Amino acid sequence: MSKKKETTATPDESVLVTAAKAIGTAAGKVAKLAGVEPEPREPAVSQKVPKLSKKNKYKLPRRAKKAAHKSAK
Protein backbone atom coordinates (compact mmCIF):
# COMPACT_ATOMS: atom_id res chain seq x y z
CA MET A 1 0.00 0.00 0.00
CA SER A 2 1.32 3.36 -0.92
CA LYS A 3 0.68 6.44 1.12
CA LYS A 4 -1.34 9.03 -0.73
CA LYS A 5 -1.67 12.58 0.37
CA GLU A 6 -5.31 13.46 0.14
CA THR A 7 -6.12 16.89 -1.12
CA THR A 8 -9.17 18.21 0.60
CA ALA A 9 -10.73 21.04 -1.32
CA THR A 10 -12.90 23.37 0.61
CA PRO A 11 -16.33 23.92 -0.88
CA ASP A 12 -15.65 27.57 -1.74
CA GLU A 13 -12.59 26.74 -3.90
CA SER A 14 -13.05 26.05 -7.55
CA VAL A 15 -11.22 23.43 -9.58
CA LEU A 16 -8.96 26.09 -11.07
CA VAL A 17 -7.89 27.34 -7.65
CA THR A 18 -7.09 23.82 -6.50
CA ALA A 19 -5.09 23.15 -9.67
CA ALA A 20 -3.19 26.43 -9.31
CA LYS A 21 -2.24 25.54 -5.74
CA ALA A 22 -1.02 22.11 -6.83
CA ILE A 23 1.07 23.60 -9.66
CA GLY A 24 2.53 26.22 -7.34
CA THR A 25 3.47 23.61 -4.77
CA ALA A 26 5.16 21.45 -7.42
CA ALA A 27 7.03 24.44 -8.85
CA GLY A 28 8.23 25.38 -5.38
CA LYS A 29 9.54 21.87 -4.74
CA VAL A 30 11.41 21.83 -8.07
CA ALA A 31 12.94 25.23 -7.36
CA LYS A 32 14.03 24.12 -3.91
CA LEU A 33 15.74 21.04 -5.34
CA ALA A 34 17.49 23.23 -7.93
CA GLY A 35 18.83 25.42 -5.14
CA VAL A 36 16.99 28.58 -6.11
CA GLU A 37 16.32 30.91 -3.21
CA PRO A 38 13.65 33.59 -3.32
CA GLU A 39 14.78 37.20 -3.38
CA PRO A 40 14.58 38.83 0.03
CA ARG A 41 11.72 41.27 0.12
CA GLU A 42 12.09 44.77 1.42
CA PRO A 43 9.46 45.68 3.97
CA ALA A 44 6.70 47.85 2.60
CA VAL A 45 7.05 51.49 3.55
CA SER A 46 3.77 53.08 4.48
CA GLN A 47 3.21 56.68 3.54
CA LYS A 48 1.81 58.80 6.31
CA VAL A 49 -1.05 61.09 5.46
CA PRO A 50 -0.40 64.60 6.81
CA LYS A 51 -2.92 66.07 9.20
CA LEU A 52 -5.21 68.80 7.99
CA SER A 53 -4.01 72.26 8.89
CA LYS A 54 -6.10 74.45 11.15
CA LYS A 55 -7.88 77.37 9.53
CA ASN A 56 -7.09 80.78 10.92
CA LYS A 57 -10.61 82.15 10.77
CA TYR A 58 -11.61 84.84 13.18
CA LYS A 59 -14.82 83.91 14.96
CA LEU A 60 -16.79 86.58 16.71
CA PRO A 61 -18.49 85.81 19.99
CA ARG A 62 -22.26 85.45 19.80
CA ARG A 63 -23.09 88.87 21.28
CA ALA A 64 -20.67 90.72 19.03
CA LYS A 65 -22.04 88.83 16.05
CA LYS A 66 -25.62 89.77 16.91
CA ALA A 67 -24.62 93.39 17.47
CA ALA A 68 -22.86 93.50 14.11
CA HIS A 69 -25.90 91.99 12.43
CA LYS A 70 -28.28 94.50 14.06
CA SER A 71 -26.11 97.46 13.20
CA ALA A 72 -25.96 96.33 9.56
CA LYS A 73 -29.75 96.61 9.23
C-alpha positions in Angstrom: 0.0 0.0 0.0 1.3 3.4 -0.9 0.7 6.4 1.1 -1.3 9.0 -0.7 -1.7 12.6 0.4 -5.3 13.5 0.1 -6.1 16.9 -1.1 -9.2 18.2 0.6 -10.7 21.0 -1.3 -12.9 23.4 0.6 -16.3 23.9 -0.9 -15.7 27.6 -1.7 -12.6 26.7 -3.9 -13.1 26.0 -7.6 -11.2 23.4 -9.6 -9.0 26.1 -11.1 -7.9 27.3 -7.6 -7.1 23.8 -6.5 -5.1 23.2 -9.7 -3.2 26.4 -9.3 -2.2 25.5 -5.7 -1.0 22.1 -6.8 1.1 23.6 -9.7 2.5 26.2 -7.3 3.5 23.6 -4.8 5.2 21.5 -7.4 7.0 24.4 -8.9 8.2 25.4 -5.4 9.5 21.9 -4.7 11.4 21.8 -8.1 12.9 25.2 -7.4 14.0 24.1 -3.9 15.7 21.0 -5.3 17.5 23.2 -7.9 18.8 25.4 -5.1 17.0 28.6 -6.1 16.3 30.9 -3.2 13.6 33.6 -3.3 14.8 37.2 -3.4 14.6 38.8 0.0 11.7 41.3 0.1 12.1 44.8 1.4 9.5 45.7 4.0 6.7 47.9 2.6 7.1 51.5 3.5 3.8 53.1 4.5 3.2 56.7 3.5 1.8 58.8 6.3 -1.1 61.1 5.5 -0.4 64.6 6.8 -2.9 66.1 9.2 -5.2 68.8 8.0 -4.0 72.3 8.9 -6.1 74.4 11.1 -7.9 77.4 9.5 -7.1 80.8 10.9 -10.6 82.2 10.8 -11.6 84.8 13.2 -14.8 83.9 15.0 -16.8 86.6 16.7 -18.5 85.8 20.0 -22.3 85.5 19.8 -23.1 88.9 21.3 -20.7 90.7 19.0 -22.0 88.8 16.0 -25.6 89.8 16.9 -24.6 93.4 17.5 -22.9 93.5 14.1 -25.9 92.0 12.4 -28.3 94.5 14.1 -26.1 97.5 13.2 -26.0 96.3 9.6 -29.7 96.6 9.2 
